[in-house]
Amino acid sequence: MPRPSQLTRDNNLPRDIPIGNGQILINFDAKYQMRDFHFPQVGGENHSAGHPFRFGVWVDGSFSWLSGDDWERSLHYLEDSLVTEVVLRNRNLRIEITCNDCVDFHENIYVKHIRLTNNAPSPRNFRLFFAQDFHISGFDLGDTASYYPQMNAIVHYKGMRYFLINALKEDGTGIDDYATGFKEMPGREGTWLDAEDGVLGKGPISQGSVDSVVGVHLILDAGATSELYYWICAGTSYQEVAKADRLIREKSPSALMNRTSAYWRLWTNKDGYDFADLPESIVQLYKRSLLILRTQIDNGGAIIAANDTDITQFNRDTYSYMWPRDGALVANALDLSGHNALSLAFFEFCLPLVTKEGYFLHKYNPDGSVGSSWHPWVSEGHDQLPIQEDESALIIWALWKHFDLYRDVDSIKPFYRDLIIRVANFLLIYIDEKTGLPGESYDLWEERRGIHSWTVGSVYGGLTAAANFADAFGETWEAERFRSAAQKILAATDTLMYREDLGRFVRMLSYDEEGVMSADTNIDSSIAGLIFFGMYDSHDPRIVSTMQQIYDRLWIKTGVGGLARYENDYYHQVSHDIGNVAGNPWFICTLWIAQYFIESANNEEELNRSLPIMEWVVQHSLPSGVLAEQVDPYSDAPLSVSPLTWSHASFVTTVVEYLDKKSKLFTCPECGQSLFNREASKLRLIRDHKQMSQTVIIN
């Protein structure tokens, strides 16, 4: 079997530990280099453009960047928090460093706490260096880096973007050395190189393509530990970052870090779910997934697919967009986990984006503007809509799921006419006249145009959701129109998309240039969309056979395991041994198998089939809990973007669906009430009921 090459360059590193507050998103890579700095919108301007911010140590004439091969690294988070816990050891230099990083939950301030231990048998002089490689607003032209003596700080600025860098030691002093200079120019690789001799040039200001370095000096006795803080304040003016710098000094960096840790623990555990018999590793990844989801969501409502800049090397673009499909499914996970304020903000973000005709376009920037696309408005001389129709349908489907859980009538009312009915009417008219199925559009993988099983299932779900809304709002005539259309699509799917000879549904129907329809019979995990949005019962023999074939053909037959998207998946492909490796395993596709097991379970034994799938996800996450889009089928290394928001949402959804199914399976034989519920408050009532029942029996 072919083996993939190991990715070792800095621009091929996963983002191991993201942190943020909905306005700032910072990503660290596997070498503990800050690689992405988004502000003031998550997924918007990236002020590092993927270039590393470096952290280095000089001691007794020797220097090492912490990204070097001589360092051992452990990258984790504090429990239930968006505060990192990173341990770094250099045996050659006899140093141990523990770092905690966070973005304050309220202020736009990034804080790093550093504990440096001298493991040598004698006192030593240490100099810590922090190199800032800003590319403000994503490019390096016209930046300024300047030292401000009144604050003993460095400020980078361009236009309405300001970044103030400062530090504080235990003795109350701060930066001891600094330099600004030029980078990415002939003969001037970067000012960060100035740190490697332990002395900075103190250039006070530089303009153009510039970077900066600040140094902090410490003397440590043998075996002693010293602590310090480093921070970056982000703002839209000098006054704003100067005010933030004063605030962190007044409150203290430790106070900001402690309150941020407390906030995220409260946020993660706000509903106090009881996790029944789920292994602790699954519970911890569930909580970590919620926190990582939050880092990828802008406070303005945009749910961003991923923010890993390294993907630009493949197509000169990023995943830093809001795809309506991804957003809808993430919003559903947020609703299921009790974080409905975030999902409602997402729907509010979507409301002005829907076209007057009633559809959503391919993807959007976090400010609501239309994102880049490769879907054309014309193909082979014929006009076409450059859409993925499931993206429009799933917004309505997710809205109904939200409303069905929370019944927030006043919040949903503004969506009814301008989004729900408008999109549903589009779904009604965007029908292929020959088949009665939804018209041709691009698939969820954004590769093929046709009539796809996933899209058919989502359109059925969207129309059913619209019918439910119409019933709820008293417009029964609208409900009948939508429900009737959904049933016609179901009947057409029975006839045209199921193949008796294959014993399963097909991936896609499409027309050739002469108008002749053919079926794409390749096995594709997304055919599972026929059950996830309510179109087919999971016990339907045709679905059972289809899902079994998906599992048999797409499960990776190496030591890694997991489920591929489809047969001979080319995206980041590392093997052509299709019989054993249909493609790289994706987390979302693997979890679809678990969701199917949960949906179809009739008893505890059948429900427990989903547990090894969830445990597989835990085992193949990064040590920090981050889930990539896919992993290498041989080495298990993360591939493509990391983290992928959808991967974490799928895990959250799967866990909640498991708990809900468990609630339905375990009932009191006397009264029929569930003996288990994932909400702790309800669980207490159930336990009270159980105790009363036992008391009656005893008496």
C-alpha positions as CSV (number, residue, x, y, z in Angstrom):
1,M,0.0,0.0,0.0
2,P,1.3,3.5,-0.7
3,R,2.2,5.6,2.2
4,P,1.7,9.4,2.4
5,S,4.6,11.7,2.9
6,Q,4.7,13.3,6.4
7,L,3.8,17.0,6.3
8,T,6.4,18.9,8.2
9,R,6.5,22.4,6.8
10,D,5.1,25.2,8.8
11,N,2.3,25.7,6.3
12,N,1.1,22.2,6.7
13,L,0.4,22.2,10.4
14,P,-3.1,21.7,12.0
15,R,-4.5,24.3,14.3
16,D,-4.2,22.5,17.6
17,I,-5.6,25.0,20.0
18,P,-8.0,27.8,18.9
19,I,-9.1,30.5,21.4
20,G,-11.4,33.4,21.0
21,N,-14.3,35.5,22.2
22,G,-16.5,36.0,19.0
23,Q,-14.6,39.0,17.9
24,I,-11.0,37.7,18.1
25,L,-10.0,34.2,17.0
26,I,-6.4,33.1,17.5
27,N,-5.1,29.8,16.2
28,F,-1.9,28.0,17.4
29,D,-0.4,25.3,15.3
30,A,1.2,22.0,16.4
31,K,4.5,23.8,17.1
32,Y,2.7,26.2,19.4
33,Q,3.1,29.1,17.0
34,M,0.4,31.7,16.7
35,R,-0.6,31.4,13.1
36,D,-4.0,33.2,12.7
37,F,-5.3,36.4,14.3
38,H,-8.8,37.3,13.2
39,F,-10.2,40.6,14.3
40,P,-12.8,42.2,14.5
41,Q,-14.8,39.3,13.0
42,V,-14.2,35.6,13.3
43,G,-13.3,34.5,9.8
44,G,-12.8,38.1,8.6
45,E,-9.5,40.0,8.4
46,N,-6.6,37.7,9.4
47,H,-3.9,39.9,10.6
48,S,-1.1,37.3,10.5
49,A,-2.2,35.8,7.1
50,G,-0.8,32.5,8.4
51,H,2.7,33.8,9.2
52,P,4.0,32.6,12.5
53,F,4.4,34.7,15.6
54,R,7.5,33.3,17.3
55,F,8.4,32.7,21.0
56,G,12.1,32.1,21.8
57,V,14.5,31.6,24.7
58,W,18.1,32.8,25.1
59,V,20.0,31.4,28.1
60,D,23.7,31.5,28.7
61,G,24.6,32.2,25.1
62,S,22.3,29.6,23.6
63,F,19.1,30.4,21.8
64,S,16.1,28.3,20.7
65,W,12.7,29.1,19.2
66,L,10.0,27.1,20.9
67,S,8.9,25.8,17.4
68,G,12.3,24.0,17.1
69,D,12.8,20.2,17.1
70,D,14.6,20.3,20.4
71,W,11.4,21.0,22.3
72,E,8.9,18.5,23.6
73,R,5.3,19.9,23.5
74,S,2.0,19.1,25.1
75,L,-0.9,21.2,23.8
76,H,-4.1,21.0,25.8
77,Y,-6.8,23.2,27.4
78,L,-7.8,23.6,31.0
79,E,-10.9,21.5,31.7
80,D,-14.1,23.0,30.3
81,S,-12.4,26.2,29.3
82,L,-11.0,28.1,26.4
83,V,-7.8,28.7,28.3
84,T,-4.9,26.6,27.0
85,E,-2.5,24.5,29.1
86,V,0.7,24.1,27.1
87,V,3.8,22.4,28.6
88,L,7.2,22.7,26.8
89,R,10.4,21.1,27.7
90,N,13.9,21.5,26.3
91,R,16.3,18.9,27.8
92,N,19.3,20.4,26.2
93,L,18.7,23.8,27.7
94,R,17.3,22.3,30.9
95,I,14.2,24.4,30.7
96,E,10.5,23.8,31.4
97,I,7.9,26.3,30.4
98,T,4.1,26.1,31.1
99,C,1.9,28.5,29.2
100,N,-1.8,29.4,29.5
101,D,-3.4,31.4,26.7
102,C,-6.8,33.0,26.4
103,V,-8.8,35.8,24.8
104,D,-10.7,37.6,27.5
105,F,-14.4,36.7,27.2
106,H,-15.4,40.4,27.2
107,E,-12.5,42.6,26.2
108,N,-10.4,42.3,23.0
109,I,-7.3,41.3,24.8
110,Y,-5.2,38.2,24.3
111,V,-3.2,37.1,27.4
112,K,-0.4,34.6,27.8
113,H,0.7,33.4,31.2
114,I,4.2,32.0,31.4
115,R,5.9,29.9,34.1
116,L,9.6,29.4,33.4
117,T,11.6,26.8,35.4
118,N,15.4,26.6,35.5
119,N,16.2,22.9,35.7
120,A,20.0,23.5,35.8
121,P,22.0,23.2,39.0
122,S,23.1,26.8,39.0
123,P,21.5,30.3,38.6
124,R,21.1,31.5,35.0
125,N,20.2,34.5,33.0
126,F,17.2,34.1,30.7
127,R,15.9,36.3,27.9
128,L,12.5,35.5,26.5
129,F,11.6,36.9,23.0
130,F,8.2,37.4,21.4
131,A,8.2,38.1,17.7
132,Q,5.1,39.7,16.1
133,D,4.7,39.1,12.4
134,F,1.5,41.2,11.6
135,H,0.1,41.4,8.1
136,I,-2.6,43.8,9.1
137,S,-5.8,43.2,7.2
138,G,-4.2,40.3,5.5
139,F,-1.4,42.0,3.7
140,D,2.0,43.6,4.6
141,L,1.9,46.9,2.7
142,G,1.8,50.1,4.6
143,D,2.0,48.7,8.2
144,T,3.7,50.6,11.0
145,A,5.4,49.2,14.0
146,S,6.4,51.7,16.7
147,Y,7.8,51.7,20.2
148,Y,5.8,53.9,22.7
149,P,8.1,54.8,25.7
150,Q,5.2,56.2,27.8
151,M,3.7,52.7,27.9
152,N,6.9,50.7,27.3
153,A,4.9,48.9,24.6
154,I,5.0,48.2,20.8
155,V,2.1,49.2,18.7
156,H,1.4,47.9,15.2
157,Y,-1.2,49.8,13.2
158,K,-2.7,50.4,9.7
159,G,-5.9,52.3,9.0
160,M,-8.5,51.4,11.7
161,R,-6.6,48.4,13.1
162,Y,-4.3,48.7,16.1
163,F,-2.4,46.1,18.1
164,L,-0.6,46.9,21.3
165,I,2.0,44.4,22.7
166,N,3.1,44.5,26.3
167,A,4.4,42.4,29.1
168,L,4.6,42.3,32.9
169,K,7.0,40.5,35.2
170,E,6.6,39.5,38.9
171,D,8.6,42.5,40.0
172,G,6.1,44.9,38.3
173,T,8.5,45.7,35.3
174,G,7.7,44.9,31.7
175,I,9.6,44.9,28.4
176,D,13.4,45.0,28.7
177,D,14.3,45.1,25.1
178,Y,12.6,45.7,21.7
179,A,13.1,46.1,18.0
180,T,11.1,47.0,15.0
181,G,12.3,46.4,11.4
182,F,11.7,45.2,7.9
183,K,10.7,41.7,6.7
184,E,10.1,39.7,3.5
185,M,12.5,41.9,1.6
186,P,15.8,41.0,-0.1
187,G,18.4,40.7,2.6
188,R,15.8,41.3,5.4
189,E,14.1,38.1,6.3
190,G,12.6,39.6,9.5
191,T,13.5,41.3,12.7
192,W,12.8,38.1,14.6
193,L,16.3,37.0,13.6
194,D,17.7,39.9,15.7
195,A,16.7,37.9,18.8
196,E,18.9,35.0,18.2
197,D,22.0,36.6,19.6
198,G,20.1,37.7,22.7
199,V,20.3,41.4,22.0
200,L,17.7,43.5,20.1
201,G,18.6,46.6,18.0
202,K,16.0,48.9,19.6
203,G,14.8,50.3,16.2
204,P,12.0,52.5,17.4
205,I,9.8,52.6,14.3
206,S,9.4,50.9,10.9
207,Q,7.0,51.4,8.1
208,G,6.0,49.2,5.2
209,S,6.5,45.4,5.5
210,V,7.5,45.3,9.1
211,D,7.6,43.1,12.2
212,S,8.7,43.6,15.8
213,V,10.3,41.7,18.7
214,V,10.0,42.4,22.5
215,G,12.3,40.9,25.1
216,V,11.9,40.1,28.8
217,H,15.0,39.4,31.0
218,L,14.9,37.1,34.0
219,I,17.5,35.7,36.5
220,L,16.5,32.3,38.0
221,D,18.2,30.4,40.7
222,A,18.8,26.6,40.3
223,G,15.4,24.9,40.3
224,A,13.5,28.2,40.6
225,T,10.4,29.2,38.7
226,S,9.4,32.7,37.6
227,E,6.1,33.9,36.2
228,L,5.3,36.7,33.7
229,Y,2.5,37.8,31.4
230,Y,2.5,38.9,27.8
231,W,-0.5,40.4,26.0
232,I,-1.9,41.9,22.8
233,C,-4.7,44.4,22.8
234,A,-6.7,44.7,19.6
235,G,-8.8,47.8,18.6
236,T,-9.8,50.2,16.0
237,S,-7.8,53.2,17.3
238,Y,-4.8,54.0,19.4
239,Q,-7.0,55.3,22.2
240,E,-8.9,52.0,22.3
241,V,-5.8,49.8,22.6
242,A,-4.2,52.2,25.1
243,K,-7.4,52.0,27.3
244,A,-7.3,48.2,27.1
245,D,-3.6,48.2,28.2
246,R,-4.5,50.4,31.2
247,L,-7.4,48.0,32.0
248,I,-5.3,44.9,32.1
249,R,-2.8,46.6,34.3
250,E,-5.5,47.8,36.7
251,K,-7.3,44.5,36.9
252,S,-4.2,42.4,36.5
253,P,-3.6,39.9,33.7
254,S,-4.3,37.0,36.2
255,A,-7.7,38.4,37.0
256,L,-8.7,38.5,33.3
257,M,-7.5,35.0,32.8
258,N,-9.3,33.7,35.9
259,R,-12.6,35.3,35.0
260,T,-12.3,34.0,31.4
261,S,-11.8,30.5,32.6
262,A,-14.7,30.8,35.0
263,Y,-17.0,32.2,32.2
264,W,-16.3,29.3,29.9
265,R,-16.8,26.7,32.6
266,L,-20.2,28.3,33.3
267,W,-21.0,28.5,29.6
268,T,-20.1,24.9,28.9
269,N,-22.0,23.4,31.9
270,K,-25.0,25.8,32.0
271,D,-27.6,23.2,31.4
272,G,-26.2,20.6,33.8
273,Y,-26.8,17.5,31.6
274,D,-26.7,14.1,33.0
275,F,-24.6,12.0,30.6
276,A,-25.8,8.6,31.8
277,D,-23.3,5.8,31.1
278,L,-21.3,7.6,28.4
279,P,-17.6,7.2,28.9
280,E,-15.8,10.2,30.4
281,S,-13.7,10.6,27.2
282,I,-16.9,11.1,25.1
283,V,-18.3,13.5,27.6
284,Q,-15.1,15.5,27.6
285,L,-14.9,15.7,23.8
286,Y,-18.6,16.8,23.8
287,K,-17.8,19.7,26.0
288,R,-14.6,20.5,24.2
289,S,-16.5,20.4,20.9
290,L,-19.0,23.0,22.2
291,L,-16.1,25.3,23.2
292,I,-14.3,24.9,19.8
293,L,-17.6,25.5,18.0
294,R,-17.8,28.8,19.9
295,T,-14.4,29.9,18.7
296,Q,-15.6,29.6,15.1
297,I,-18.8,31.7,15.5
298,D,-18.7,35.4,15.1
299,N,-20.7,37.6,17.5
300,G,-22.6,38.9,14.5
301,G,-24.1,35.5,13.9
302,A,-22.0,34.0,11.1
303,I,-21.0,30.4,11.7
304,I,-17.7,29.9,9.9
305,A,-16.8,26.6,8.4
306,A,-13.1,26.6,9.4
307,N,-10.3,29.1,9.9
308,D,-7.1,27.3,9.0
309,T,-5.0,29.5,6.7
310,D,-2.8,26.6,5.5
311,I,-5.5,25.4,3.1
312,T,-4.7,28.4,0.9
313,Q,-1.8,26.4,-0.6
314,F,-4.3,24.1,-2.4
315,N,-6.7,26.6,-3.9
316,R,-5.6,30.1,-2.9
317,D,-8.7,30.4,-0.7
318,T,-9.8,29.5,2.8
319,Y,-12.8,27.9,4.5
320,S,-13.4,31.2,6.4
321,Y,-16.9,31.6,5.1
322,M,-20.4,30.9,6.2
323,W,-21.9,28.0,4.2
324,P,-25.7,27.9,4.9
325,R,-25.6,24.1,5.0
326,D,-22.8,24.0,7.6
327,G,-24.3,26.8,9.5
328,A,-27.8,25.2,9.7
329,L,-26.4,21.9,10.9
330,V,-24.1,23.6,13.5
331,A,-27.1,25.8,14.6
332,N,-29.1,22.6,15.1
333,A,-26.2,21.2,17.3
334,L,-26.2,24.4,19.3
335,D,-30.0,24.1,19.8
336,L,-29.8,20.5,20.9
337,S,-27.1,21.4,23.4
338,G,-29.0,24.4,24.9
339,H,-27.1,27.2,23.3
340,N,-30.1,28.6,21.4
341,A,-29.1,32.2,21.6
342,L,-26.2,31.5,19.2
343,S,-28.4,29.6,16.8
344,L,-31.0,32.4,16.8
345,A,-28.2,34.9,16.0
346,F,-27.3,32.7,13.1
347,F,-30.8,32.7,11.7
348,E,-31.0,36.5,12.1
349,F,-27.7,36.7,10.2
350,C,-29.3,34.6,7.4
351,L,-32.6,36.6,7.1
352,P,-31.3,39.4,4.9
353,L,-29.2,37.1,2.8
354,V,-32.0,35.1,1.1
355,T,-32.7,36.3,-2.4
356,K,-36.1,37.7,-3.4
357,E,-36.5,34.5,-5.4
358,G,-36.1,32.5,-2.2
359,Y,-32.7,30.8,-2.3
360,F,-29.3,31.2,-0.7
361,L,-26.1,31.4,-2.7
362,H,-23.0,29.2,-2.3
363,K,-21.4,30.9,0.7
364,Y,-21.0,34.3,2.5
365,N,-18.3,36.3,4.3
366,P,-18.8,37.0,8.0
367,D,-20.1,40.5,7.3
368,G,-22.9,39.0,5.1
369,S,-21.4,39.9,1.7
370,V,-21.3,37.1,-0.9
371,G,-18.3,34.9,-0.7
372,S,-16.1,33.5,-3.4
373,S,-17.5,30.7,-5.6
374,W,-16.7,28.3,-8.3
375,H,-20.3,27.6,-9.3
376,P,-21.1,29.3,-12.7
377,W,-24.3,31.1,-13.7
378,V,-24.0,29.4,-17.2
379,S,-22.9,26.0,-18.3
380,E,-22.5,24.8,-21.9
381,G,-24.5,27.9,-23.1
382,H,-27.4,27.4,-20.8
383,D,-28.3,29.6,-17.8
384,Q,-28.3,27.9,-14.4
385,L,-28.6,28.8,-10.8
386,P,-25.2,28.4,-9.1
387,I,-26.6,27.0,-5.9
388,Q,-26.6,24.0,-3.7
389,E,-30.3,23.6,-3.0
390,D,-29.9,21.8,0.2
391,E,-28.4,24.9,1.7
392,S,-31.7,26.7,1.3
393,A,-33.8,23.8,2.5
394,L,-31.7,23.1,5.6
395,I,-32.1,26.7,6.9
396,I,-35.9,26.1,7.2
397,W,-35.4,22.6,8.5
398,A,-33.0,23.9,11.3
399,L,-35.4,26.8,12.0
400,W,-38.2,24.4,12.7
401,K,-36.0,22.2,14.9
402,H,-35.2,25.4,16.8
403,F,-38.8,26.4,17.2
404,D,-40.0,22.9,18.1
405,L,-37.5,22.9,21.0
406,Y,-37.9,26.5,22.3
407,R,-41.3,27.7,21.1
408,D,-39.9,31.3,21.0
409,V,-42.8,32.7,18.9
410,D,-41.8,36.3,19.1
411,S,-38.3,35.5,17.9
412,I,-39.5,33.4,15.0
413,K,-42.3,35.6,13.8
414,P,-40.0,37.9,11.7
415,F,-38.7,34.8,9.8
416,Y,-42.1,33.4,8.8
417,R,-43.0,35.5,5.7
418,D,-39.6,36.7,4.5
419,L,-37.6,33.5,4.9
420,I,-39.7,30.4,5.7
421,I,-42.5,31.0,3.2
422,R,-40.2,32.6,0.6
423,V,-37.7,29.7,0.6
424,A,-40.5,27.1,0.7
425,N,-42.1,28.7,-2.3
426,F,-38.8,28.5,-4.1
427,L,-38.5,24.8,-3.2
428,L,-42.0,24.3,-4.7
429,I,-41.1,25.8,-8.1
430,Y,-37.5,24.5,-8.4
431,I,-38.7,21.1,-9.5
432,D,-37.5,19.0,-12.4
433,E,-40.6,18.6,-14.7
434,K,-39.6,15.2,-16.0
435,T,-39.0,13.5,-12.6
436,G,-40.9,15.6,-10.1
437,L,-37.7,15.7,-8.0
438,P,-35.9,18.8,-6.9
439,G,-34.1,20.5,-9.9
440,E,-30.5,20.0,-10.6
441,S,-28.0,21.8,-8.3
442,Y,-24.6,21.2,-6.9
443,D,-24.1,18.5,-4.3
444,L,-23.0,19.0,-0.7
445,W,-19.4,18.1,-1.7
446,E,-19.6,21.0,-4.2
447,E,-18.3,18.8,-7.0
448,R,-21.2,17.5,-9.2
449,R,-24.4,19.0,-10.6
450,G,-27.4,16.8,-10.7
451,I,-30.3,15.6,-8.5
452,H,-28.7,14.2,-5.4
453,S,-30.1,11.9,-2.7
454,W,-28.8,14.2,0.0
455,T,-30.5,17.3,-1.6
456,V,-33.7,15.4,-2.1
457,G,-33.8,14.4,1.5
458,S,-33.1,18.0,2.7
459,V,-35.7,19.5,0.4
460,Y,-38.3,17.0,1.7
461,G,-37.2,18.1,5.2
462,G,-37.4,21.8,4.4
463,L,-40.9,21.5,2.9
464,T,-42.1,19.5,5.8
465,A,-40.7,22.1,8.2
466,A,-42.4,24.8,6.2
467,A,-45.7,22.9,6.5
468,N,-45.2,22.6,10.2
469,F,-44.6,26.4,10.5
470,A,-47.7,27.1,8.4
471,D,-49.8,24.9,10.6
472,A,-48.4,26.6,13.7
473,F,-49.2,30.1,12.3
474,G,-52.7,29.0,11.2
475,E,-52.2,29.0,7.5
476,T,-53.4,25.5,6.8
477,W,-53.7,26.1,3.0
478,E,-50.0,26.8,2.9
479,A,-49.3,23.8,5.0
480,E,-51.2,21.6,2.6
481,R,-49.3,23.0,-0.4
482,F,-45.9,22.3,1.2
483,R,-46.8,18.9,2.6
484,S,-48.3,17.7,-0.7
485,A,-45.2,18.8,-2.6
486,A,-43.0,16.8,-0.1
487,Q,-45.1,13.7,-0.6
488,K,-44.8,14.0,-4.4
489,I,-41.0,14.2,-4.0
490,L,-41.1,11.1,-1.8
491,A,-43.1,9.2,-4.4
492,A,-40.7,10.2,-7.1
493,T,-37.7,9.2,-5.0
494,D,-39.3,5.7,-4.5
495,T,-39.6,5.3,-8.2
496,L,-36.5,6.8,-9.6
497,M,-33.7,6.8,-7.0
498,Y,-34.1,3.3,-5.6
499,R,-32.5,0.5,-7.6
500,E,-33.9,-3.0,-7.0
501,D,-30.9,-4.5,-8.8
502,L,-28.5,-2.8,-6.4
503,G,-30.7,-3.1,-3.4
504,R,-30.1,0.6,-2.5
505,F,-30.6,4.2,-3.4
506,V,-28.3,5.9,-5.9
507,R,-26.2,8.9,-5.2
508,M,-27.4,11.1,-8.1
509,L,-29.5,11.4,-11.2
510,S,-28.3,13.7,-14.1
511,Y,-29.0,14.5,-17.7
512,D,-26.4,14.3,-20.5
513,E,-26.1,16.8,-23.3
514,E,-28.9,15.1,-25.2
515,G,-31.3,15.2,-22.3
516,V,-31.0,11.5,-21.4
517,M,-31.1,10.8,-17.7
518,S,-28.7,8.4,-16.0
519,A,-28.0,7.3,-12.5
520,D,-24.7,7.7,-10.7
521,T,-24.5,4.5,-8.7
522,N,-21.3,5.2,-6.8
523,I,-21.5,4.5,-3.1
524,D,-21.7,7.9,-1.3
525,S,-22.1,8.4,2.4
526,S,-24.3,11.4,1.8
527,I,-27.1,9.1,0.6
528,A,-27.8,9.0,4.4
529,G,-29.5,12.4,4.0
530,L,-32.6,10.4,3.0
531,I,-33.2,9.6,6.6
532,F,-31.7,12.5,8.6
533,F,-34.3,15.0,7.6
534,G,-37.3,12.8,8.1
535,M,-37.9,11.4,4.6
536,Y,-37.5,7.7,5.3
537,D,-37.8,5.6,8.4
538,S,-34.5,4.1,9.5
539,H,-36.2,0.7,9.6
540,D,-37.3,0.8,5.9
541,P,-35.6,-2.3,4.4
542,R,-34.3,-0.1,1.5
543,I,-32.6,2.2,3.9
544,V,-31.2,-0.7,6.0
545,S,-29.7,-2.2,2.9
546,T,-28.4,1.2,1.7
547,M,-26.7,2.0,5.0
548,Q,-25.2,-1.5,5.2
549,Q,-23.6,-1.1,1.8
550,I,-22.3,2.4,2.7
551,Y,-20.7,0.9,5.8
552,D,-19.3,-2.1,4.0
553,R,-17.8,-0.3,1.0
554,L,-16.7,3.0,2.6
555,W,-15.3,1.9,6.0
556,I,-11.5,2.2,5.8
557,K,-9.8,-1.2,6.1
558,T,-6.6,-0.1,7.7
559,G,-5.6,0.3,11.3
560,V,-7.1,3.8,11.2
561,G,-10.7,3.0,10.2
562,G,-13.4,5.6,9.8
563,L,-15.7,6.2,6.9
564,A,-14.8,7.8,3.6
565,R,-17.1,10.3,1.8
566,Y,-17.4,8.1,-1.3
567,E,-15.6,5.7,-3.5
568,N,-12.3,7.0,-5.0
569,D,-12.6,10.4,-3.2
570,Y,-9.9,12.5,-4.8
571,Y,-9.8,15.4,-2.3
572,H,-6.4,15.2,-0.4
573,Q,-6.3,11.6,-1.7
574,V,-3.3,9.6,-0.3
575,S,-4.1,6.1,-1.6
576,H,-5.5,4.5,-4.8
577,D,-6.1,1.2,-3.1
578,I,-9.8,1.8,-3.4
579,G,-10.8,-1.7,-2.2
580,N,-9.3,-1.0,1.2
581,V,-9.2,2.8,1.2
582,A,-12.2,4.3,-0.6
583,G,-11.0,7.7,0.5
584,N,-9.8,9.5,3.6
585,P,-12.0,9.0,6.7
586,W,-14.1,12.1,7.5
587,F,-15.4,12.7,11.0
588,I,-18.8,13.8,9.8
589,C,-19.3,10.8,7.6
590,T,-18.2,8.4,10.3
591,L,-20.6,10.0,12.7
592,W,-23.5,9.5,10.2
593,I,-23.1,5.8,10.9
594,A,-23.4,6.4,14.6
595,Q,-26.4,8.6,14.1
596,Y,-28.0,5.9,12.0
597,F,-27.4,3.3,14.7
598,I,-29.0,5.6,17.2
599,E,-32.0,6.4,15.1
600,S,-32.7,2.8,14.3
601,A,-32.1,1.4,17.8
602,N,-35.0,-0.5,19.3
603,N,-33.2,-1.5,22.5
604,E,-30.1,-0.8,24.6
605,E,-27.9,-3.3,22.7
606,E,-28.7,-1.8,19.4
607,L,-28.2,1.7,20.8
608,N,-24.7,0.7,22.1
609,R,-23.5,0.1,18.5
610,S,-23.0,3.8,18.3
611,L,-20.6,4.0,21.2
612,P,-17.5,2.5,19.3
613,I,-18.1,5.1,16.6
614,M,-18.1,8.0,19.1
615,E,-15.0,6.5,20.8
616,W,-13.3,6.3,17.4
617,V,-13.8,10.0,17.0
618,V,-12.3,10.6,20.5
619,Q,-9.3,8.4,19.6
620,H,-8.6,10.2,16.3
621,S,-9.0,13.7,17.6
622,L,-5.9,15.8,18.4
623,P,-4.7,15.6,22.0
624,S,-6.3,19.0,22.5
625,G,-9.6,17.6,21.4
626,V,-9.6,19.4,18.0
627,L,-11.2,17.5,15.1
628,A,-10.0,18.1,11.6
629,E,-12.1,17.6,8.5
630,Q,-10.4,14.3,7.7
631,V,-7.5,12.1,8.7
632,D,-4.8,10.2,6.8
633,P,-6.0,6.6,6.4
634,Y,-2.5,5.2,7.3
635,S,-0.8,7.7,9.6
636,D,-3.9,9.2,11.3
637,A,-2.5,12.7,10.7
638,P,-5.1,15.4,10.3
639,L,-5.7,16.5,6.7
640,S,-7.3,19.5,5.2
641,V,-8.6,22.1,7.6
642,S,-8.4,21.8,11.4
643,P,-10.6,22.3,13.3
644,L,-13.6,21.9,11.0
645,T,-16.7,23.4,12.7
646,W,-19.0,20.8,11.1
647,S,-17.0,17.9,12.6
648,H,-17.5,19.2,16.1
649,A,-21.2,20.0,15.5
650,S,-21.7,16.4,14.3
651,F,-20.1,15.0,17.5
652,V,-22.3,17.3,19.7
653,T,-25.4,16.2,17.7
654,T,-24.6,12.5,18.0
655,V,-24.1,12.7,21.7
656,V,-27.4,14.5,22.3
657,E,-29.2,12.1,20.0
658,Y,-27.8,9.2,21.9
659,L,-28.9,10.6,25.2
660,D,-32.4,11.4,23.8
661,K,-32.8,7.9,22.5
662,K,-31.7,6.5,25.8
663,S,-34.4,8.6,27.4
664,K,-37.0,7.0,25.1
665,L,-35.8,3.5,25.6
666,F,-35.9,3.5,29.4
667,T,-39.4,4.1,30.8
668,C,-41.2,3.4,34.0
669,P,-43.4,0.3,33.6
670,E,-46.0,1.8,36.0
671,C,-46.5,5.2,34.5
672,G,-44.7,5.2,31.2
673,Q,-42.5,8.2,32.1
674,S,-38.8,8.1,31.0
675,L,-36.4,7.0,33.7
676,F,-33.6,8.9,32.1
677,N,-33.4,12.4,30.7
678,R,-30.3,14.3,29.6
679,E,-31.4,17.4,31.5
680,A,-30.3,17.2,35.1
681,S,-33.3,19.2,36.4
682,K,-35.7,16.7,34.8
683,L,-33.6,13.8,35.9
684,R,-34.1,14.9,39.5
685,L,-37.9,14.7,39.0
686,I,-37.5,11.3,37.5
687,R,-35.5,10.1,40.4
688,D,-38.1,11.5,42.8
689,H,-40.7,9.6,40.9
690,K,-38.7,6.5,41.1
691,Q,-38.2,6.8,44.8
692,M,-42.0,7.4,45.3
693,S,-42.7,4.2,43.2
694,Q,-40.2,2.2,45.3
695,T,-41.8,3.5,48.5
696,V,-45.3,2.4,47.4
697,I,-43.9,-1.1,46.6
698,I,-42.2,-1.4,49.9
699,N,-45.3,-0.3,51.8
